[in-house]
Amino acid sequence: MLTLNMLEILFRPAVAAPLVLLTSYIVYNFFLKPNNLPDLPIAGAREGDWFPYWQAKWRNTMDSKNALKSAYRQFKDQEQPYRFPLAGGMGETVVLPKEWTGFINSQPDNVLSLYDQASEFFQLDHTFLDSKLHHPPVHVDLIARDLTKQIGNLVTEMEEETRLALDHEWGKPDDWTDVGVYDTVQTMLGMVSARVAYGRDLCREPRLFQLSMQFVHRALMCGVALHLTYGILRPMLTPLATIPINLVAPEIRRRLADWDGRRADLEKQQEASTDQPNDYLQWAIRQAKELGDPYFWKEDVLAGRLLVLNFVSIHTSAFSLAHVVMDLASCDGAVVAELRDEITSVLAAHGGEWSKRALNKMEKLDSTLRESARLNSFVTFGSNRLVTAPQGLTLPNGQTLPRGVGIMLQAYPVLHDEGIYPDAATFKPFRFAEARRDESADYVQRARNAFATTSPDYLAFGHGRHACPGRFFAATELKLLLAHMLLGYDIEPRQRPRNKWYGIGRVPDMEATVRIRRRKRE
């Protein structure tokens, strides 16, 4: 029974206001919130549930791994869209059948938007100080066009930075030494990526590198935290992350002045196209001038775009490299020996020179990376899009999804489907190398087994025209680092640490270590 004292406490503003807000939230979401979705089954709901959607959301969030597998088993043969409720700011989400991959990829961006979905998921309007840094996504064109085209010309510089990065993080221990896997590989990747982003001199500026890596950490964690926050509060909770503009600004100013000076002197135009730095900063300057919008050649904008490159390139590559190091440490030593034989023989056939052509010939190394990504991919859902058309999206079965609904495809259970990948739970490093040598398949089918190649059955990089534009660069970077690790170090065999699940995100054990020692070359 409520006493007078208790009533007085309840009516205090500090107590009453939160109670009113909580009650309003529950009443609105459970009873009043409009639902314009077609009648779709709810993955995770059970017969007898009083609140099927909300109880399914709880189950799916608390045990995402089994929820994903259960939904896949239930719906994969029905070609049936279904709702997959999740907590954590995911919004209303509908999973479409894998058979509709082509339909998704055929939709224009004003109907299904990858960028709007990514902006919402990572809260980019709040984690980046200027929303125009990521929208319009001009960096995608730069990565797809310049970065991919220049990989062959960048391998020598990347290989030099790879050796420095390994020496910096793993050193030259003669005795077995413990190293943290994730932290060290992330720093290595950051160093190699910085070489491509800024060029040789600027990439080794310690303070700039430190601040850039801090931003990568904070931007991701901020996006995750903001997902759990009401939209109206997000601007107030955005961290005071500062772009390290003062450190990179002098180089940007120098290059902008050089660019403008050369373009003003018509006689130097040919010279300008051949003796300029070949790095992401220079490509961004050229693109900014081509776009003709002064906004894009502002110093803080160019500096911010360098951070966008770091943000999109380092985390997932670090996950991939950490996974494959732990996979190889836990498998038969003969696998490592076979990989070393391939690397040394291919290098010998190419005059000892690291090149794009040589890396492409290392098919077992490529297969090992692809197989590790298949088993451990961070991508549990793929082809994520947001319905942006005012009239909604009409599906192949005639149902219509309203504007603002997210759609996606199952990825994790597909990558572990025994019908697609026999013995799917086992790490078979040469699975895809063997498929590439299958004489019963045509050339195109064999080529589809390369690490950076996508398909509806392999969504580690997405699929279609919005597949990860930097995947070929990432593959080159990962091959260089893994090859140098294998040639330069012994890794002591040990049981593989379990992956960690955070909601629908699956990551390596960030605290895992391996024991290494410098190899004695024969």
C-alpha positions in Angstrom: 0.0 0.0 0.0 1.3 3.4 -1.0 2.1 5.6 2.0 2.1 9.4 1.9 5.9 9.3 2.1 6.1 7.1 -1.0 3.7 9.3 -2.9 5.8 12.4 -2.1 8.9 10.7 -3.5 7.1 9.5 -6.6 5.8 13.1 -7.4 9.3 14.6 -7.1 10.3 15.9 -10.5 13.6 13.9 -10.5 11.6 10.7 -10.0 8.4 11.5 -11.8 10.0 12.7 -15.1 11.9 9.5 -15.8 8.9 7.4 -14.9 6.6 9.4 -17.2 9.2 9.1 -20.1 9.6 5.3 -19.5 5.8 4.8 -19.3 5.3 6.8 -22.5 8.0 4.9 -24.3 6.4 1.5 -23.3 2.9 2.6 -24.2 3.9 4.0 -27.6 6.1 1.2 -28.7 3.9 -1.6 -27.4 0.5 -0.2 -28.3 0.4 3.0 -30.3 3.4 2.9 -32.7 2.1 2.5 -36.3 3.3 -0.5 -38.3 3.1 -0.2 -42.1 4.9 -3.4 -42.7 3.2 -6.2 -44.7 2.3 -9.3 -42.7 5.7 -11.0 -42.3 6.8 -13.8 -40.0 9.1 -12.8 -37.1 12.3 -14.7 -36.6 12.7 -15.6 -32.9 9.0 -15.4 -32.0 7.4 -18.4 -30.4 3.9 -19.7 -30.1 2.3 -18.4 -27.0 4.3 -15.2 -26.8 2.3 -12.2 -25.5 4.5 -9.7 -27.3 6.1 -11.7 -30.1 8.1 -8.8 -31.6 9.6 -7.6 -28.4 10.3 -11.1 -27.0 11.9 -12.0 -30.3 14.0 -8.9 -30.2 15.3 -9.9 -26.7 16.1 -13.5 -27.8 17.8 -12.4 -31.1 19.9 -9.8 -29.3 21.0 -12.0 -26.4 21.9 -15.0 -28.5 22.5 -13.7 -32.0 24.6 -16.6 -33.2 21.9 -19.2 -32.6 19.1 -16.8 -33.7 20.8 -16.4 -37.1 21.3 -20.1 -37.6 17.7 -20.9 -36.5 16.2 -18.3 -38.8 18.3 -19.5 -41.7 17.1 -23.1 -41.2 13.5 -22.0 -40.9 13.3 -19.8 -43.9 16.1 -20.7 -46.4 13.9 -23.1 -48.5 10.8 -20.9 -48.5 12.1 -17.8 -50.4 10.2 -15.9 -47.7 11.2 -12.4 -46.3 11.0 -12.2 -42.5 11.5 -9.7 -39.8 14.6 -10.0 -37.6 14.1 -7.7 -34.6 17.3 -6.6 -32.8 18.0 -4.1 -30.1 20.8 -1.5 -30.3 19.3 1.0 -32.7 19.0 -1.3 -35.7 15.5 0.0 -36.5 13.0 -2.1 -38.4 14.8 -4.8 -40.3 13.6 -7.3 -42.9 15.8 -10.2 -44.1 15.3 -11.1 -47.8 16.0 -14.4 -49.4 19.4 -15.0 -50.9 17.8 -15.7 -54.2 16.8 -12.0 -54.4 20.4 -10.7 -54.3 20.2 -9.7 -58.0 17.0 -7.8 -57.2 18.7 -5.8 -54.4 21.7 -5.0 -56.5 19.5 -3.8 -59.4 17.8 -1.1 -57.3 19.0 2.5 -57.7 20.4 4.4 -54.7 17.3 6.6 -54.5 15.3 3.4 -53.8 17.7 1.3 -51.7 20.6 3.2 -50.2 23.7 1.7 -48.8 25.1 5.0 -47.7 22.0 6.1 -45.7 22.1 2.7 -44.0 25.8 2.9 -43.2 25.4 6.5 -41.9 22.6 5.4 -39.6 24.4 2.3 -38.4 27.7 4.0 -37.6 26.1 7.3 -36.7 28.5 9.1 -39.1 26.7 12.5 -38.8 27.9 12.5 -35.2 31.1 10.5 -35.3 32.5 12.7 -38.0 32.7 16.5 -37.4 31.3 17.2 -40.9 28.6 15.1 -42.4 29.8 16.1 -45.9 33.0 14.1 -45.3 31.0 10.9 -46.0 28.0 12.1 -47.9 28.1 12.5 -50.9 30.5 9.5 -50.7 33.1 10.8 -53.2 35.8 8.7 -51.3 34.2 5.6 -52.8 34.9 6.7 -56.3 38.5 7.6 -55.3 39.1 4.2 -53.7 37.4 2.2 -56.6 39.2 4.2 -59.3 42.6 5.5 -58.1 43.5 3.1 -55.2 42.6 0.0 -57.1 44.3 1.1 -60.3 47.5 2.1 -58.5 47.9 -1.1 -56.4 50.6 -2.5 -58.8 52.6 0.7 -58.5 52.3 0.8 -54.7 53.4 -2.7 -53.9 57.0 -1.8 -53.5 56.3 1.0 -51.0 53.8 -1.2 -49.2 56.3 -4.0 -48.9 58.9 -1.6 -47.5 56.4 -0.4 -44.9 55.4 -4.0 -44.1 58.9 -4.9 -43.1 59.2 -1.8 -40.9 55.8 -2.5 -39.3 56.6 -6.1 -38.5 60.0 -5.1 -37.0 58.3 -2.3 -35.0 55.6 -4.6 -33.5 57.1 -8.1 -33.4 60.8 -7.2 -33.3 63.5 -9.8 -33.7 63.2 -12.1 -30.7 65.5 -15.2 -30.7 63.5 -16.8 -27.9 59.7 -17.4 -27.8 57.9 -14.2 -27.0 54.3 -13.4 -26.3 52.7 -10.8 -28.5 49.1 -9.5 -28.5 47.6 -10.5 -31.8 44.9 -7.9 -32.5 46.7 -4.8 -31.2 49.9 -5.5 -33.1 48.3 -6.4 -36.4 46.1 -3.3 -36.2 49.1 -1.1 -35.7 50.9 -2.9 -38.6 47.9 -2.3 -40.9 47.7 1.3 -39.8 51.4 1.9 -40.7 51.0 0.4 -44.2 47.7 2.2 -44.8 49.3 5.5 -43.7 52.1 5.0 -46.2 49.5 4.8 -49.0 47.5 7.7 -47.5 50.2 10.3 -46.8 53.4 9.2 -48.5 56.7 8.1 -47.0 57.7 11.1 -44.9 54.3 12.1 -43.4 53.2 8.6 -42.6 56.1 8.3 -40.1 55.2 11.4 -38.1 54.5 9.8 -34.7 52.0 12.2 -33.4 49.9 12.2 -36.6 49.9 8.4 -36.6 48.9 8.3 -33.0 46.0 10.7 -33.4 44.8 9.0 -36.6 44.6 5.6 -34.8 42.9 7.2 -31.8 40.2 8.6 -34.2 39.7 5.2 -35.7 39.0 3.7 -32.3 36.8 6.5 -31.0 34.7 6.8 -34.2 33.8 3.1 -34.1 33.1 3.1 -30.3 31.1 6.3 -30.6 28.9 4.9 -33.3 28.2 1.8 -31.3 27.4 3.9 -28.2 25.2 6.3 -30.0 23.1 3.4 -31.4 21.9 2.9 -27.8 20.9 6.5 -27.4 17.7 8.3 -28.3 18.1 10.3 -31.5 17.4 13.6 -29.8 20.3 13.1 -27.4 22.9 12.0 -29.9 24.3 15.5 -30.8 24.9 16.2 -27.1 26.7 13.0 -26.5 29.0 13.2 -29.6 32.7 13.0 -28.3 35.0 15.9 -28.8 37.1 14.1 -31.4 39.5 16.5 -33.0 40.8 15.9 -36.5 44.7 16.2 -36.3 44.5 19.0 -38.8 47.4 21.0 -37.5 49.8 18.1 -38.1 48.8 17.4 -41.7 47.8 21.0 -42.7 51.3 22.2 -43.7 51.7 19.3 -46.2 48.2 19.9 -47.6 48.9 23.6 -48.0 52.2 22.8 -49.8 50.6 20.4 -52.2 47.6 22.6 -52.9 50.0 25.5 -53.7 52.1 23.2 -55.9 49.0 22.0 -57.7 47.7 25.5 -58.4 51.1 26.7 -59.4 51.6 24.0 -61.9 48.2 24.3 -63.4 48.7 28.1 -63.8 51.8 27.4 -65.8 50.6 25.6 -68.9 54.2 24.6 -69.9 54.5 22.5 -66.7 51.2 20.6 -67.1 52.9 17.5 -68.5 55.5 17.6 -65.8 52.8 18.0 -63.2 51.1 14.8 -64.2 54.3 12.7 -63.9 56.3 13.9 -60.8 53.7 14.4 -58.2 53.3 12.1 -55.1 51.4 8.9 -55.8 49.3 8.6 -52.6 45.7 9.1 -51.5 46.2 12.7 -50.4 47.4 13.6 -53.8 44.5 11.8 -55.5 42.0 13.5 -53.1 43.5 16.9 -54.1 43.2 16.1 -57.8 39.6 14.9 -57.3 38.7 18.0 -55.3 39.9 20.3 -58.1 38.1 18.2 -60.7 34.8 18.5 -58.7 35.2 22.2 -58.8 33.7 22.8 -55.4 36.0 24.8 -53.1 34.6 22.9 -50.1 36.5 19.8 -51.2 39.9 21.4 -51.2 39.6 23.0 -47.7 42.4 21.8 -45.5 40.2 20.4 -42.8 38.1 18.5 -45.4 41.1 16.9 -47.1 42.5 16.0 -43.6 39.1 14.5 -42.7 39.0 12.5 -45.9 42.3 10.9 -44.9 40.6 9.8 -41.6 37.6 8.4 -43.6 40.1 6.2 -45.4 41.6 5.0 -42.1 38.2 4.4 -40.6 36.9 2.2 -43.5 40.2 0.3 -44.0 41.7 -0.6 -40.7 39.2 -2.3 -38.4 37.9 -5.1 -40.7 41.4 -5.8 -42.1 42.7 -6.1 -38.6 40.0 -8.6 -37.7 40.9 -10.6 -40.8 44.6 -10.7 -40.1 44.1 -11.5 -36.4 41.8 -14.4 -37.3 44.2 -15.9 -39.9 47.2 -15.7 -37.5 45.2 -17.5 -34.8 43.9 -20.0 -37.4 47.4 -20.9 -38.6 48.7 -21.1 -35.1 46.1 -23.8 -34.3 46.4 -25.9 -37.4 48.9 -28.6 -38.7 52.4 -27.2 -39.0 52.6 -28.8 -42.5 50.2 -26.0 -43.7 52.6 -23.3 -42.7 55.5 -25.2 -44.4 53.4 -25.5 -47.6 52.6 -21.8 -47.5 56.3 -20.9 -47.1 57.2 -23.1 -50.0 54.7 -21.4 -52.2 55.8 -17.9 -51.2 59.5 -18.6 -51.7 59.0 -20.4 -55.0 56.8 -17.6 -56.4 59.3 -15.0 -55.3 62.2 -16.9 -56.9 60.2 -17.1 -60.2 59.8 -13.3 -60.1 63.4 -12.5 -59.5 62.9 -12.0 -55.7 60.7 -9.0 -56.3 57.4 -8.4 -54.5 54.9 -7.3 -57.1 51.1 -7.5 -57.8 51.8 -10.3 -60.3 53.8 -12.3 -57.8 51.1 -11.9 -55.1 48.4 -13.0 -57.5 50.4 -16.2 -58.1 50.3 -17.1 -54.4 47.0 -19.0 -54.6 47.4 -21.0 -51.4 48.1 -17.8 -49.5 45.1 -16.2 -51.1 42.9 -19.3 -50.3 44.1 -19.3 -46.6 42.9 -15.7 -46.2 39.5 -16.4 -48.0 38.9 -19.5 -45.9 39.7 -17.7 -42.6 37.3 -14.9 -43.7 34.6 -17.5 -44.5 34.9 -19.1 -41.0 35.3 -15.9 -39.0 33.8 -13.0 -41.1 32.7 -9.9 -39.1 29.8 -9.7 -41.7 26.9 -11.7 -40.2 24.4 -9.9 -42.5 25.2 -8.6 -45.9 23.9 -6.2 -48.6 22.5 -3.9 -45.9 20.3 -1.2 -47.4 17.7 1.4 -46.3 14.5 1.8 -48.2 14.6 5.5 -49.2 12.0 5.8 -51.9 8.9 7.7 -50.7 6.6 5.0 -52.3 8.6 2.2 -50.6 10.0 -0.9 -52.2 7.9 -3.5 -53.9 9.4 -6.9 -53.5 9.4 -9.7 -56.1 6.6 -11.4 -54.3 4.4 -8.3 -54.5 4.7 -7.1 -50.9 5.8 -3.5 -50.3 8.2 -2.3 -47.6 7.7 1.3 -46.5 10.4 4.0 -46.5 12.8 3.8 -43.6 12.9 0.0 -43.3 16.3 -1.7 -43.5 16.8 -4.8 -45.6 19.6 -7.3 -45.5 20.7 -10.8 -46.5 21.9 -13.6 -44.2 25.7 -14.0 -44.4 26.9 -15.9 -41.4 24.8 -19.1 -41.8 25.4 -19.1 -45.5 29.2 -19.1 -45.0 28.7 -22.1 -42.6 26.2 -24.0 -44.8 27.3 -27.6 -45.4 25.5 -27.7 -48.7 27.6 -24.9 -50.0 30.9 -25.5 -48.2 31.4 -29.2 -47.3 32.9 -29.7 -43.8 32.0 -26.1 -43.2 33.0 -26.0 -39.5 36.6 -27.0 -40.3 39.4 -24.6 -41.3 40.6 -26.0 -44.6 43.2 -23.4 -45.7 43.5 -24.7 -49.3 39.8 -25.2 -49.9 39.6 -22.4 -52.5 43.1 -23.1 -54.0 41.9 -26.6 -54.8 38.7 -25.2 -56.3 40.7 -22.8 -58.5 42.6 -25.8 -59.9 39.4 -27.9 -60.6 39.7 -28.7 -64.3 36.1 -29.7 -64.5 35.1 -26.0 -64.0 35.5 -23.3 -66.5 37.9 -20.4 -66.0 35.3 -17.9 -64.8 34.0 -20.4 -62.1 37.6 -21.1 -61.0 38.4 -17.4 -60.8 35.4 -16.8 -58.5 37.4 -18.5 -55.7 39.9 -15.7 -55.3 39.9 -13.9 -51.9 38.6 -10.6 -53.1 35.8 -12.1 -55.3 32.3 -11.8 -54.1 29.1 -13.9 -54.7 25.7 -14.4 -53.0 27.3 -17.3 -51.2 30.3 -15.2 -50.0 29.3 -11.8 -48.6 32.5 -11.1 -46.6 33.0 -8.1 -48.9 29.4 -7.6 -49.8 28.3 -8.2 -53.4 27.4 -6.4 -56.6 28.1 -2.8 -57.5 28.2 -1.8 -53.8 30.7 -4.5 -52.8 33.6 -3.1 -50.7 35.6 -0.9 -53.2 38.8 -1.3 -51.2 38.8 -5.1 -51.1 41.6 -5.5 -53.7 43.8 -3.1 -51.7 42.9 -4.9 -48.5 43.8 -8.3 -50.1 47.2 -7.0 -51.2 47.9 -5.5 -47.8 46.9 -8.7 -46.0 48.9 -10.9 -48.3 52.1 -8.8 -47.8 51.8 -8.9 -44.1 50.9 -12.5 -43.8 53.6 -13.6 -46.2 56.3 -11.6 -44.3 55.0 -13.1 -41.0 55.3 -16.6 -42.3 58.8 -16.1 -43.8 60.1 -14.1 -40.8 58.7 -15.8 -37.8 57.8 -19.1 -36.2 54.5 -19.1 -34.4 54.1 -21.6 -31.6 51.1 -24.0 -32.0 48.3 -23.4 -29.6 44.5 -23.9 -29.3 42.6 -21.3 -31.1 40.8 -18.8 -28.9 37.0 -18.5 -29.4 35.6 -15.6 -31.3 33.5 -13.1 -29.3 29.9 -12.1 -30.2 28.6 -8.6 -29.4 25.0 -8.5 -30.6 25.3 -9.5 -34.3 28.9 -8.5 -34.5 31.5 -11.3 -34.3 35.1 -10.3 -33.6 38.4 -12.1 -32.6 39.4 -12.3 -29.0 41.0 -8.9 -28.6 43.2 -10.2 -25.7 44.5 -13.3 -27.4 48.3 -13.7 -27.7 50.6 -15.9 -29.7 54.2 -16.9 -29.0 56.6 -16.0 -31.8 60.3 -16.0 -32.5 62.4 -14.8 -35.4 63.1 -17.5 -37.9 66.7 -18.4 -38.6 67.0 -18.3 -42.4 68.9 -21.3 -43.9 
